[in-house]
Amino acid sequence: MSRALRVAGLLAVAAVALGACARIPTSGPVQQGGGGQVAEPNPAVVLAVGPQPGSQPEQIVEDYLTAGAAGVSNGLDFTVARKYLYGDAAANWNPLGGVLVVDGFTPSQPSDTQVTIDASVVAKVDADGVYSETARGAPETVTFGMVQDTSGQWRIKDVPDGLILTSRQFQDQFRRVSLFFLTPDAQYLVPDPRWYPAVNLATSVVKGLLAGPAPLLRDAVRTAVPQGVVLTPEAVTVKDGQAEVDLGPASAVQAADHDLLVAQIQETLVQQVAQVRTVVVQAGADGPQLQGTKQLLTIGQAQATPAAAEAIASDANGEHLAALGSPGTPPVPVAGVAPLTGLDARSPARSENGVVRVFLRGPNELATVPTASQASQTLLQSPNLAAPSVDRFGWVWTASGGTVSAVDGHDPDVSLTPKWLADRTVTAVRVSRDGTRIAVVSTAQDGSGVSIDVAGIARDERGGPQQLSDQTQRVGAALTVAGSVVWYDDDQLAVLARGAGSATVWEVPLGGPSKALPDVAGGVSLAGWRTERSLLVATSDGRLLTFSGPTWTPVEGVSGVRDPSYPG
């Protein structure tokens, strides 16, 4: 039988088997955490059946996978799935040790005591709920060791931790949420996206928050949760929209900063769990209720109104930095900025308040933008510099080769060469608006193998960069080429992927599948703020396009511009 026919047959068998147990939803996107409350139906409950007498190894493995998926919806009860396991495997298997999300799989039996699953992998989710997208259709083989028990029935004796779920099962049974931690100065919330089972979501969210941030953020953010604090009991009770969070030991909880602790827990639950409207935090099950009066927001929520986009404009008077107004309004020269004619200007960048303004003079020089009273000043010289990014502390970031650099014109320059950039060339960088993370696009030194990594930024008490995290979050694995990168939300990137004659803007979330927007003919540079409608693409012939619903449309009244940018 051909591979295609075998896969089709297996899918048909799986459909019949699942249909005999329960109906799986066949519509609806993955639900993402957001600021508003939305009604969310309970996930479908799938009833699993135990091993059937006489089942052969391949069937045992397939039925075990179905039972594992059913265990997620059935209150995280994996009793039935464990019946397929033998000996120590039944006791030691950790069903929540991760998720392999697949488009499909083909079982085979290479020997009497082995069954393999050849899967087309979409993503991997680790035991902490951190999602890693894989290249489209990435193949992976999972091996199960088989044995016959004392009555001659086949069981699984060697089993990897975690679950193997189809994309449909994963979308139905898991939810994307953001745990909220704090910027080091406690001014803003920082989202840390995770995926947890929809069942008992509030409990999973709080446990994740208590366990702390993902590795890349550990030195970049802070938490108001004291070390060693746990849920007592190990569950969050939600009744009539109110979540009760009891934390212990009580002495440690009462010694914490109540304002920050309550705000961190409240924002994480209220924004991420649809059933929660209010939160009560107690120091122990019978202890006092903690009173918090501080409301915290992400920087995107706090600064929701975008500053004007700017671009380099060319007209009869030469080149200048111009502010882009409302559609139909021609670009207006930025007040106080001198003309750029003759400077080989490219890639302008600025701080939120416009005090720090820089650009590239040619490919190898980072410089300040000239003003009416001061000529352009060189900040850094190095071959093939990446377009600069200005963080909220006034540091300017760029890169050359495998080195990421940060300068502020006053303190000593900072050069960072993390191990994950060894033998790689950085082509683009962008610092998140809250200053805790940096997105880095790089290629292997031979120009192949594009990677998009998000790393945490450790800083000193004045905001000066110290190092990038040793671990990164690899995102955008679906992209084979990548150019400009921008943060257009607190936990989402937009990336311009340029091909032969055209370009594609990809939405690349931290912890989610990438999505391609319609192609942009001749697109060469990208800017974005917070929503899809803020995205701007400049073309090689000087047009400026904005994303309007399903298509890219020219910005009326604007021509002869390049390198658009928002603050950051």
C-alpha positions, -999 to 999 in steps of 0.1 A, spaced: 0 0 0 13 35 -9 23 59 19 -4 83 8 -31 57 9 -19 44 42 -20 79 57 -55 84 43 -66 51 58 -52 59 92 -69 93 92 -102 76 83 -98 50 111 -89 78 136 -120 97 125 -142 67 131 -126 59 165 -130 95 177 -165 97 164 -174 66 185 -162 84 216 -172 120 211 -173 148 186 -142 171 182 -149 207 172 -141 214 135 -139 251 135 -125 281 155 -90 296 157 -66 292 185 -78 315 213 -52 342 223 -51 360 256 -61 397 253 -73 426 272 -110 420 268 -133 394 282 -148 370 257 -172 342 262 -154 309 257 -172 276 255 -159 247 275 -136 224 255 -152 192 241 -148 163 265 -135 132 247 -142 98 263 -113 73 259 -115 36 260 -89 13 274 -68 -13 255 -88 -39 236 -79 -76 239 -58 -88 210 -48 -53 198 -15 -54 179 14 -30 187 5 -3 161 -31 -2 173 -20 0 209 1 30 202 -26 47 181 -52 41 209 -28 53 235 -24 86 216 -62 90 214 -65 83 252 -38 109 259 -57 135 240 -89 125 258 -71 129 292 -66 166 286 -103 173 281 -113 149 309 -101 171 338 -64 162 331 -72 126 341 -49 103 323 -59 71 340 -71 54 308 -39 64 289 -18 48 316 -35 15 310 -16 12 277 17 15 296 36 -13 312 56 -14 345 75 16 355 63 35 324 28 36 338 40 52 370 67 75 356 51 89 325 45 126 327 16 135 303 21 172 308 59 170 301 53 187 268 33 186 236 43 176 201 19 193 177 16 175 144 -3 179 111 -4 141 108 15 109 115 22 75 102 28 46 125 50 17 115 66 -14 132 103 -18 124 106 -47 148 85 -70 170 92 -47 200 92 -13 185 66 10 170 76 44 154 55 74 147 67 95 117 52 129 123 49 161 104 56 185 133 40 220 135 53 230 169 68 218 202 55 230 236 78 223 266 68 213 301 65 250 311 41 258 283 67 276 261 58 272 224 84 268 197 73 268 161 90 244 137 98 246 100 67 238 80 62 200 80 94 193 99 97 155 101 103 138 134 103 102 145 90 91 179 98 55 191 78 34 215 92 3 230 67 -26 232 63 -56 254 38 -84 261 24 -86 296 18 -118 315 -14 -125 297 2 -119 263 -13 -85 256 9 -58 240 17 -28 261 41 2 258 72 -1 281 93 28 267 73 60 262 84 97 260 69 122 284 42 145 270 15 142 244 13 140 207 -17 160 195 -29 170 160 -32 207 153 -70 204 157 -67 187 191 -42 212 203 -63 242 192 -94 227 210 -77 216 242 -50 243 249 -51 281 252 -24 307 246 -20 330 276 5 355 288 20 354 322 28 390 333 61 399 349 75 433 357 101 455 340 131 460 364 118 495 373 83 480 379 68 506 355 53 481 330 41 445 327 60 422 304 41 393 287 56 358 288 34 337 264 26 302 274 2 274 263 -18 256 290 -47 231 289 -80 249 288 -93 227 316 -83 243 350 -67 272 331 -67 296 361 -47 271 382 -22 265 354 -17 302 349 -11 310 386 13 280 389 32 292 359 34 327 374 47 314 407 73 293 389 88 324 373 96 337 339 109 317 309 147 313 308 153 342 283 135 366 307 150 356 340 176 383 341 155 408 321 124 411 343 115 409 379 86 393 398 69 403 430 63 367 439 87 357 467 108 326 461 92 294 473 57 307 474 31 281 463 -7 276 460 -23 263 492 -42 243 483 -29 236 448 -58 250 429 -74 283 421 -112 284 428 -133 304 404 -169 311 415 -192 337 400 -163 354 382 -141 357 413 -108 338 415 -96 329 449 -58 326 451 -44 313 484 -6 315 487 18 302 513 39 303 533 19 332 548 50 349 563 67 352 529 35 364 512 28 391 538 64 403 535 61 408 497 52 441 480 14 437 481 7 463 454 30 446 429 21 411 438 -17 416 436 -14 436 404 8 409 388 -16 381 397 -48 401 390 -37 413 355 -25 378 346 -58 362 355 -83 389 345 -67 395 311 -61 358 303 -89 337 318 -123 346 304 -142 333 334 -123 356 358 -135 392 365 -121 398 399 -93 383 420 -89 377 458 -53 370 470 -48 356 505 -18 348 526 -27 312 533 -62 296 531 -72 312 564 -50 342 562 -57 379 555 -66 392 521 -39 412 505 -49 446 494 -33 460 463 -40 495 449 -16 496 419 -28 490 383 -1 480 359 -2 479 321 21 467 294 38 495 275 16 489 245 -15 494 266 0 524 283 10 540 250 -17 528 227 -17 560 206 11 558 181 35 587 175 37 598 138 56 576 115 86 592 98 106 584 67 134 598 45 118 619 18 132 632 -15 119 662 -33 132 691 -54 150 704 -23 170 672 -17 166 646 11 152 653 45 136 635 74 98 639 72 68 632 94 40 613 78 6 628 86 -29 616 79 -37 601 44 -38 627 17 -13 649 36 21 652 21 52 645 43 63 675 64 100 680 73 107 672 110 113 704 129 148 710 140 164 683 118 188 696 91 187 683 55 202 649 48 213 656 13 247 641 5 249 620 37 239 587 22 212 585 49 193 554 56 174 536 84 165 565 107 155 557 143 144 577 173 134 574 210 98 578 221 103 614 230 124 622 199 154 634 219 176 606 205 177 605 167 202 584 148 206 570 113 231 551 92 255 571 70 262 545 44 264 509 54 292 512 79 286 542 101 260 549 129 256 586 135 233 612 151 209 630 129 221 666 121 202 695 136 201 731 128 228 737 155 249 706 154 264 685 126 260 647 125 282 629 150 296 595 145 287 570 172 300 537 158 318 525 128 318 488 117 311 469 85 276 463 73 257 477 103 222 466 110 194 493 110 195 509 144 169 506 172 165 530 201 153 517 235 134 536 261 166 543 281 182 561 252 206 533 241 210 528 204 213 492 192 228 478 160 250 449 150 279 439 128 289 403 120 280 383 151 283 412 175 254 432 189 263 467 200 247 493 221 258 529 224 244 561 240 271 586 232 281 591 269 289 557 285 313 532 271 300 513 241 287 478 249 296 449 226 277 416 231 286 383 215 263 356 229 271 320 221 240 316 200 254 340 175 287 321 170 294 317 133 264 338 124 259 372 108 232 396 122 211 413 96 185 430 117 178 439 153 149 455 172 144 462 209 110 457 224 94 490 235 96 480 272 133 474 268 134 439 281 139 419 249 156 421 216 147 404 183 177 394 163 176 382 127 207 363 116 220 340 90 248 314 89 281 330 77 275 315 42 242 334 40 220 303 46 199 293 75 179 323 86 170 325 123 148 349 143 157 348 180 143 368 208 167 373 238 163 389 271 183 421 280 200 422 314 206 458 325 222 477 354 202 499 377 204 528 353 192 508 323 226 502 308 228 469 289 249 442 305 243 411 285 219 391 264 204 359 277 222 327 270 189 311 260 166 325 233 132 319 220 134 308 183 104 322 164 93 324 128 106 290 119 82 290 90 102 318 73 130 308 49 142 344 44 139 374 67 149 411 65 134 440 85 120 432 119 97 453 141 77 449 173 42 457 165 27 445 198 40 437 232 45 400 223 44 400 185 69 408 157 64 416 120 91 405 96 96 415 60 108 386 39 121 397 6 122 374 -24 128 378 -61 107 408 -71 83 407 -42 82 407 -4 59 392 22 52 406 57 49 379 83 32 382 116 54 363 140 40 360 176 62 349 205 47 316 212 24 309 183 22 300 146 35 326 121 11 340 95 19 355 61 0 386 50 -5 393 12 27 398 -9 40 433 -14 55 439 -49 88 457 -46 87 460 -8 121 469 7 115 482 43 90 479 71 76 499 100 50 490 126 35 501 159 8 481 175 -18 468 151 -19 454 116 -32 487 104 -1 505 116 22 484 93 39 504 66 60 491 37 82 512 15 87 500 -20 117 503 -43 100 529 -64 93 553 -34 57 544 -27 44 538 8 18 511 14 -3 504 45 -22 473 54 -59 478 51 -78 447 59 -71 421 32 -48 441 10 -19 466 9 -30 501 -3 -9 531 -12 -8 559 14 -25 588 -4 -4 618 -10 29 602 -2 56 594 -28 94 596 -30 100 581 5 120 553 20 129 537 53 97 544 73 100 542 111 81 546 143 99 553 176 120 524 189 
